[in-house]
Amino acid sequence: MNKVLIISYYFPPMGMGGVQRTLKFAKYLRDFGWEPVVLTDSPKKYYAVDTYLLNEAVKSGIRIERTGEPIDDASKIAVTVPNERFRKLLSRGAQFFLIPDNKKFWKKKALKKADEIWEKYGGFNVVYATAPPYTDFLIGQEIKAKYKIPLVIDYRDAWVDSPVLNYYPTPFHKMSNMRLEKGVLKDANKIFTTNRRVKELIISRYQNIDYNEVKILPHGFDAEDFRNAQSGELPPKPKMRITYSGSFYTRNPKFYLEAISKFFIKYPELKNEVEFCFVGVASKDFTAMTKHLGIDGYVNVTGYVDHLTCVKYLIASDVLFLMISRGENDDAAMPGKVGEYIGSRKNIIACIPEGVTKKMLEKYEAVTFAGEDPVALMEIFHDYYLMYKEGRLPIPSEEMIQQYDRKDLTYELAKELNLLVDIE
C-alpha cells in the first residue's frame, strides 16, 4: 500500500470545520490503496475540543504523529471562548510580526518530527499539506526538497487572495506572502482547491501555473455521520427550528439577530411556534448582542458541541441559515459547513454574495437567497413558517446531494495521488 504523509496543524481533538476535510480524507484513503500518516500538533489549550472526532480518527485506524506529548484526556485542553475583539487584535498583531502566520514556530518542530516519522515508516510516496495555516505548505515544501517525493497542497481557503482571513498591514507583508506562495506553487506537483474561483485567483496571480495542475475537490459530507446521528436520540423539537451551525469567525451576525428581533416583534404569537438555534462557538459579544436585542429568551444557544451532536441538530432542524462575510474576493468563499448543510437535506436560507457557493447551492433547489436587510429577512422567516405549517417545504435535489459524498471525493483524491507515483 502506498503511504502519504499528511501535514495538518489542525486535527482532532481540535474541532470546528477546518479539521473535518482532512480527517475524512485520511479516514477513507485506506479504502483506495493509500495509508495516511498525519503529522499534527499536540494542542495545550483550544476553545473547540471534539473528542468524537478524535475517537473517529483513532477507530478509523489513522496513524497520528504529534509534535508534542500524546493526548490522554482531550477535555483538559478546552478553554473559554475568547472575546471576539481581543481575538481579532491578537490575530492582527501576530500577522504583523509572523509571516506567513502565527504557526510559524511550529515549522521547526514539525520538520524534526517528519524526519523521525520517515525513519519509523520507511519513507512515504507523497507528502500532502493542507492550509490554512499556510505554514503547513512550507513544511510540505521542505519535506519534498529533502526526500525528493511529490508535493500535494490543498487550499481549504485562499492565501494571498483572502483578505477576510489574512491581514496584511503593509505592502511588505503582502509581498512576502506572495513570494512564499509563489514558491510553494512552483514546487507543488498537484494543487487542490475547494472551488473554481480560488483556482482562478491562483492561476491569474501566478501565471506560470498550468490550468490542469489545479484540481477542484469541494467540501462535502460524510454519510456515515448522518447514519450514526439518526440511529440515536435527536434533540427534542417542540417547534419549528431554524438553525445556524458554526462560529462567527470573520462573520458579523448583527443583521441576522436584528431580523430575529423584528420577527418576534411583528409576530409575537410565534414565540412559542418558532425557535432560532445557534450550534457552535458563541462568544460573550454574541451573548451580549442577543440580550441587547431582547431575544436571549427566544433563541437556543447550545455553545460548542461535538460533531455528532452538531449533525443531530442539523437533522432535527427544519431550515438552516448560512452567511458569508462581504469583502474583497468574497465570491471565492466556501465555508466547510456547506457540505454538511447539503448532506442534511434541509431547506437553506443563504445570505451570501454572488460567487461559487451561490452557484453550488442553486443546484440544491431547496434554498432561498437573501441579502442582509433585517426587514426582508424577517419576512423570509415568516414565509418559511407558513410553508412549514402547511407541509410544503421544498425538496432538495438528491442528484446534486450525491455529488458531495466525502467517500466519493476521497476516491477522486486517491486517483490523483496514484498519478504521481508508479503503480505496479
C-alpha positions as CSV (number, residue, x, y, z in Angstrom):
1,M,0.0,0.0,0.0
2,N,1.3,3.5,-0.9
3,K,1.9,5.9,2.0
4,V,1.0,9.6,2.2
5,L,2.3,11.9,4.9
6,I,-0.4,14.5,5.7
7,I,0.7,17.8,7.2
8,S,-2.2,19.3,9.1
9,Y,-1.7,21.6,12.1
10,Y,-5.5,21.5,12.7
11,F,-6.6,18.0,13.5
12,P,-8.7,16.4,16.3
13,P,-9.1,16.8,19.2
14,M,-9.2,20.3,17.7
15,G,-12.7,20.8,16.4
16,M,-14.7,23.1,14.1
17,G,-15.0,22.8,10.3
18,G,-11.3,23.2,9.5
19,V,-10.4,19.7,10.7
20,Q,-13.1,17.7,9.1
21,R,-11.9,17.8,5.4
22,T,-8.5,16.5,6.4
23,L,-9.9,13.9,8.8
24,K,-12.4,12.5,6.3
25,F,-9.8,12.3,3.5
26,A,-7.5,10.4,5.9
27,K,-10.3,8.2,7.0
28,Y,-11.3,7.0,3.6
29,L,-7.9,7.0,1.8
30,R,-7.2,3.5,3.1
31,D,-10.2,2.2,1.1
32,F,-8.5,3.3,-2.1
33,G,-5.0,1.9,-1.6
34,W,-3.3,4.7,0.5
35,E,-2.0,4.5,4.0
36,P,-2.2,8.0,5.6
37,V,0.0,9.2,8.5
38,V,-1.0,12.6,9.9
39,L,1.7,14.9,11.3
40,T,0.0,17.4,13.6
41,D,0.4,19.4,16.8
42,S,-0.4,18.5,20.4
43,P,-2.6,21.5,21.4
44,K,-2.2,22.5,25.0
45,K,-5.3,24.8,25.0
46,Y,-8.1,25.2,22.5
47,Y,-11.6,26.6,22.7
48,A,-13.2,24.0,20.4
49,V,-12.4,20.4,21.5
50,D,-14.1,17.5,19.8
51,T,-13.5,14.1,21.4
52,Y,-16.0,12.5,19.0
53,L,-13.8,13.4,16.0
54,L,-10.7,12.2,17.8
55,N,-12.3,8.9,18.6
56,E,-13.4,8.6,15.0
57,A,-9.8,9.2,13.8
58,V,-8.5,6.5,16.2
59,K,-11.2,4.0,15.3
60,S,-10.6,4.5,11.6
61,G,-7.0,3.4,12.1
62,I,-5.4,6.7,11.1
63,R,-1.8,6.9,12.3
64,I,-1.4,10.2,14.1
65,E,2.0,11.6,14.9
66,R,2.2,14.6,17.2
67,T,5.0,17.1,17.7
68,G,4.2,17.2,21.4
69,E,3.1,14.9,24.1
70,P,0.4,12.3,23.4
71,I,-3.1,13.4,24.3
72,D,-4.6,11.3,27.1
73,D,-7.5,13.4,28.1
74,A,-8.7,15.9,25.4
75,S,-11.2,17.5,27.8
76,K,-8.3,19.1,29.7
77,I,-7.4,21.1,26.6
78,A,-10.7,23.0,26.4
79,V,-10.7,26.7,27.4
80,T,-13.3,29.5,27.4
81,V,-14.1,31.1,24.0
82,P,-12.1,34.3,23.7
83,N,-13.6,37.8,23.4
84,E,-14.0,38.4,19.7
85,R,-12.4,41.8,19.6
86,F,-9.5,40.6,21.7
87,R,-9.1,37.6,19.4
88,K,-9.0,39.8,16.3
89,L,-6.5,42.1,18.0
90,L,-4.2,39.2,18.8
91,S,-4.6,37.8,15.3
92,R,-3.7,41.1,13.6
93,G,-0.7,41.5,16.0
94,A,0.5,38.1,15.1
95,Q,0.2,38.7,11.4
96,F,2.3,41.8,11.8
97,F,5.2,40.0,13.3
98,L,4.8,36.4,12.0
99,I,4.9,35.6,8.3
100,P,3.0,33.7,6.9
101,D,1.0,33.1,10.1
102,N,1.2,32.5,13.9
103,K,2.1,28.8,13.4
104,K,5.5,29.8,12.0
105,F,7.3,28.4,15.0
106,W,5.6,25.0,14.6
107,K,7.6,24.5,11.4
108,K,10.9,23.6,13.1
109,K,9.2,21.0,15.4
110,A,7.2,19.6,12.5
111,L,10.3,19.1,10.3
112,K,12.1,17.4,13.1
113,K,9.2,15.1,13.7
114,A,8.9,14.4,10.0
115,D,12.5,13.0,10.0
116,E,11.5,10.7,12.8
117,I,8.4,9.6,11.0
118,W,10.3,9.0,7.8
119,E,12.5,6.5,9.6
120,K,9.7,5.0,11.5
121,Y,7.5,4.2,8.5
122,G,10.3,3.6,6.0
123,G,9.5,6.7,3.9
124,F,6.5,8.0,2.0
125,N,5.4,8.1,-1.6
126,V,3.7,11.6,-1.3
127,V,3.6,14.5,1.1
128,Y,0.2,16.2,1.3
129,A,-0.2,19.6,3.1
130,T,-3.4,21.4,3.8
131,A,-3.9,25.1,4.7
132,P,-4.6,27.3,6.5
133,P,-2.3,27.6,8.4
134,Y,0.0,28.3,5.4
135,T,3.0,27.2,7.4
136,D,1.7,23.7,6.6
137,F,2.6,24.4,2.9
138,L,6.1,25.5,3.8
139,I,6.6,22.3,5.8
140,G,5.5,20.2,2.9
141,Q,7.7,22.1,0.6
142,E,10.8,21.4,2.7
143,I,9.9,17.7,3.0
144,K,9.6,17.4,-0.7
145,A,13.0,19.1,-1.2
146,K,14.8,16.8,1.3
147,Y,13.2,13.5,0.4
148,K,12.5,14.0,-3.3
149,I,8.8,13.0,-3.2
150,P,5.8,14.7,-4.9
151,L,4.2,17.5,-3.0
152,V,0.4,17.9,-3.0
153,I,-1.1,21.1,-1.5
154,D,-4.8,21.6,-0.5
155,Y,-6.2,25.1,-0.3
156,R,-9.2,25.0,2.2
157,D,-9.1,28.8,1.8
158,A,-7.2,31.1,-0.5
159,W,-3.9,32.5,0.8
160,V,-2.9,36.0,-0.5
161,D,-6.3,36.5,-2.1
162,S,-8.3,36.1,1.1
163,P,-8.2,39.4,2.9
164,V,-11.1,38.4,5.1
165,L,-8.9,35.7,6.7
166,N,-5.5,37.3,6.2
167,Y,-4.5,40.8,7.3
168,Y,-1.5,42.5,5.6
169,P,-0.6,45.7,7.5
170,T,1.9,46.8,4.9
171,P,2.8,46.1,1.3
172,F,5.9,44.3,2.6
173,H,3.7,41.8,4.4
174,K,1.7,41.1,1.3
175,M,4.7,40.9,-1.0
176,S,6.4,38.5,1.5
177,N,3.3,36.2,1.5
178,M,3.1,36.4,-2.3
179,R,6.8,35.3,-2.6
180,L,6.2,32.4,-0.2
181,E,3.0,31.3,-2.1
182,K,4.7,31.6,-5.5
183,G,7.5,29.3,-4.3
184,V,5.1,26.7,-2.9
185,L,3.1,26.7,-6.0
186,K,6.2,26.3,-8.1
187,D,7.3,23.2,-6.1
188,A,3.8,21.6,-5.9
189,N,3.2,18.6,-8.1
190,K,-0.6,18.9,-7.6
191,I,-2.8,21.7,-6.3
192,F,-6.3,21.2,-4.8
193,T,-8.8,23.9,-4.1
194,T,-12.4,23.7,-2.8
195,N,-13.9,25.7,-5.6
196,R,-13.3,27.1,-9.1
197,R,-12.9,30.8,-8.0
198,V,-9.9,30.0,-5.8
199,K,-8.4,28.1,-8.7
200,E,-8.9,31.1,-11.0
201,L,-7.3,33.5,-8.4
202,I,-4.3,31.3,-8.2
203,I,-3.8,31.0,-11.9
204,S,-4.4,34.7,-12.6
205,R,-2.0,35.8,-9.9
206,Y,0.8,33.3,-10.7
207,Q,0.6,32.9,-14.4
208,N,3.2,30.1,-14.6
209,I,0.6,27.7,-13.1
210,D,-0.9,25.4,-15.6
211,Y,-4.7,25.1,-15.6
212,N,-4.6,21.3,-15.3
213,E,-2.3,21.5,-12.3
214,V,-5.1,22.7,-10.1
215,K,-7.9,20.2,-9.3
216,I,-11.2,21.1,-7.6
217,L,-12.3,18.9,-4.6
218,P,-15.3,20.7,-2.9
219,H,-16.3,20.4,0.7
220,G,-18.6,17.5,1.3
221,F,-20.4,15.5,4.0
222,D,-19.8,12.1,5.5
223,A,-22.9,9.9,5.1
224,E,-21.8,7.8,8.0
225,D,-22.1,10.8,10.3
226,F,-25.7,11.2,9.4
227,R,-26.4,7.5,9.8
228,N,-24.8,7.5,13.2
229,A,-26.7,10.6,14.2
230,Q,-30.1,9.2,13.1
231,S,-29.5,5.9,14.9
232,G,-29.5,7.7,18.3
233,E,-31.8,10.1,20.0
234,L,-32.2,13.5,18.4
235,P,-32.6,16.8,20.3
236,P,-36.3,17.4,21.1
237,K,-38.0,19.8,18.6
238,P,-41.2,21.2,20.1
239,K,-41.4,23.9,17.5
240,M,-40.2,24.9,14.0
241,R,-36.4,25.2,14.2
242,I,-34.2,27.5,12.2
243,T,-30.5,26.6,12.9
244,Y,-27.2,28.3,12.3
245,S,-24.2,25.9,12.8
246,G,-20.6,27.1,13.3
247,S,-18.7,30.1,14.6
248,F,-19.0,33.7,13.6
249,Y,-15.3,33.9,12.9
250,T,-14.8,36.6,10.2
251,R,-18.7,36.9,10.1
252,N,-20.8,39.6,11.8
253,P,-24.2,38.1,12.8
254,K,-25.8,41.5,13.8
255,F,-28.2,41.7,10.8
256,Y,-29.3,38.1,11.5
257,L,-30.0,38.8,15.1
258,E,-31.8,42.1,14.2
259,A,-34.0,40.1,11.8
260,I,-34.9,37.6,14.6
261,S,-35.8,40.5,16.9
262,K,-38.0,42.2,14.3
263,F,-39.6,38.8,13.5
264,F,-40.8,38.3,17.1
265,I,-41.8,42.0,17.4
266,K,-44.1,41.7,14.3
267,Y,-45.2,38.2,15.0
268,P,-45.3,37.8,18.8
269,E,-47.7,35.0,18.6
270,L,-45.0,32.8,17.0
271,K,-42.7,33.0,20.1
272,N,-44.0,29.5,21.0
273,E,-44.0,28.3,17.5
274,V,-40.5,29.1,16.1
275,E,-37.1,28.5,17.6
276,F,-33.8,30.0,16.4
277,C,-30.9,27.7,17.3
278,F,-27.2,28.5,17.3
279,V,-24.9,25.5,17.4
280,G,-21.3,26.3,17.8
281,V,-18.8,28.7,19.4
282,A,-20.7,31.6,21.0
283,S,-18.6,34.5,22.3
284,K,-19.5,36.9,25.1
285,D,-20.0,39.5,22.4
286,F,-22.6,37.3,20.7
287,T,-24.5,36.7,24.0
288,A,-24.4,40.4,24.8
289,M,-25.9,41.2,21.4
290,T,-28.9,38.8,22.0
291,K,-29.6,40.4,25.3
292,H,-29.4,43.9,23.9
293,L,-31.9,43.0,21.2
294,G,-34.2,41.3,23.8
295,I,-34.1,37.9,22.1
296,D,-32.0,35.9,24.5
297,G,-35.1,34.2,25.8
298,Y,-36.2,33.1,22.4
299,V,-33.1,31.6,21.0
300,N,-31.4,28.3,21.8
301,V,-27.6,28.8,22.1
302,T,-26.0,25.3,22.5
303,G,-22.4,26.5,22.7
304,Y,-19.8,24.3,21.1
305,V,-20.9,20.7,20.8
306,D,-19.1,17.6,19.4
307,H,-19.5,16.9,15.7
308,L,-22.1,14.1,16.1
309,T,-24.3,16.3,18.3
310,C,-24.0,19.1,15.7
311,V,-25.2,16.7,13.0
312,K,-28.1,15.7,15.2
313,Y,-29.1,19.3,15.5
314,L,-29.0,19.7,11.7
315,I,-31.2,16.7,11.3
316,A,-33.6,18.0,14.0
317,S,-34.0,21.3,12.2
318,D,-36.4,22.5,9.5
319,V,-34.4,25.3,8.0
320,L,-30.7,26.1,8.1
321,F,-29.2,29.5,8.0
322,L,-25.9,30.3,6.1
323,M,-24.0,33.6,5.9
324,I,-20.7,34.6,4.2
325,S,-19.0,37.9,5.1
326,R,-18.8,40.6,2.4
327,G,-15.4,41.8,1.3
328,E,-12.7,41.5,-1.4
329,N,-12.8,38.2,-3.2
330,D,-15.9,37.1,-1.2
331,D,-17.1,35.3,-4.3
332,A,-14.4,32.7,-3.5
333,A,-15.6,31.9,0.0
334,M,-17.0,28.4,0.6
335,P,-17.4,27.5,4.3
336,G,-16.9,23.9,5.2
337,K,-20.3,23.7,6.7
338,V,-21.9,24.0,3.2
339,G,-21.2,20.3,2.5
340,E,-22.9,19.2,5.7
341,Y,-25.8,21.6,5.1
342,I,-26.3,19.8,1.8
343,G,-26.0,16.4,3.4
344,S,-28.7,17.2,5.9
345,R,-31.2,17.6,3.1
346,K,-32.8,20.6,4.9
347,N,-34.0,23.9,3.5
348,I,-31.4,26.6,3.5
349,I,-31.7,30.4,3.8
350,A,-28.4,31.7,2.3
351,C,-27.3,35.3,2.9
352,I,-24.3,35.1,0.7
353,P,-22.7,37.1,-2.1
354,E,-22.6,36.2,-5.8
355,G,-19.9,33.5,-6.2
356,V,-19.1,29.9,-6.0
357,T,-21.2,29.0,-3.0
358,K,-24.3,30.5,-4.5
359,K,-23.7,28.7,-7.9
360,M,-23.3,25.5,-6.0
361,L,-26.5,25.9,-3.9
362,E,-28.6,27.0,-6.9
363,K,-28.5,23.3,-7.9
364,Y,-29.6,22.2,-4.5
365,E,-33.1,23.7,-5.2
366,A,-34.4,23.9,-1.6
367,V,-32.8,27.2,-0.9
368,T,-33.7,30.9,-0.7
369,F,-31.1,33.5,-1.3
370,A,-31.3,36.8,0.7
371,G,-29.4,39.9,1.4
372,E,-28.5,41.4,4.8
373,D,-31.6,43.6,5.2
374,P,-33.2,42.5,8.5
375,V,-36.7,43.5,7.5
376,A,-36.6,41.4,4.3
377,L,-35.0,38.5,6.1
378,M,-37.7,38.7,8.8
379,E,-40.4,38.1,6.1
380,I,-38.4,35.2,4.7
381,F,-38.6,33.6,8.2
382,H,-42.3,34.1,8.1
383,D,-42.7,32.6,4.6
384,Y,-40.8,29.5,5.8
385,Y,-43.0,29.2,8.8
386,L,-46.1,29.2,6.6
387,M,-44.6,26.5,4.3
388,Y,-43.6,24.5,7.4
389,K,-47.2,24.7,8.8
390,E,-48.7,23.7,5.5
391,G,-46.3,20.9,4.9
392,R,-44.9,22.3,1.7
393,L,-41.2,22.9,2.3
394,P,-39.2,22.4,-0.9
395,I,-37.5,19.1,-1.5
396,P,-33.7,19.3,-2.4
397,S,-32.1,17.7,-5.4
398,E,-30.9,14.2,-4.5
399,E,-28.8,14.1,-7.6
400,M,-26.9,17.2,-6.6
401,I,-26.5,16.0,-3.0
402,Q,-24.8,12.7,-4.1
403,Q,-22.0,14.7,-5.7
404,Y,-20.7,15.8,-2.3
405,D,-20.3,12.5,-0.5
406,R,-16.9,12.6,1.2
407,K,-16.0,9.0,0.3
408,D,-16.5,9.6,-3.4
409,L,-14.4,12.8,-3.1
410,T,-11.7,10.8,-1.4
411,Y,-11.7,8.4,-4.3
412,E,-11.0,11.4,-6.6
413,L,-8.2,12.4,-4.4
414,A,-6.7,8.9,-4.4
415,K,-6.8,8.8,-8.2
416,E,-4.8,12.0,-8.4
417,L,-2.3,10.6,-5.9
418,N,-1.9,7.5,-8.0
419,L,-0.9,9.6,-11.0
420,L,2.0,11.0,-9.0
421,V,3.6,7.6,-8.2
422,D,4.4,4.4,-10.2
423,I,1.6,1.9,-9.6
424,E,2.5,-1.7,-10.2
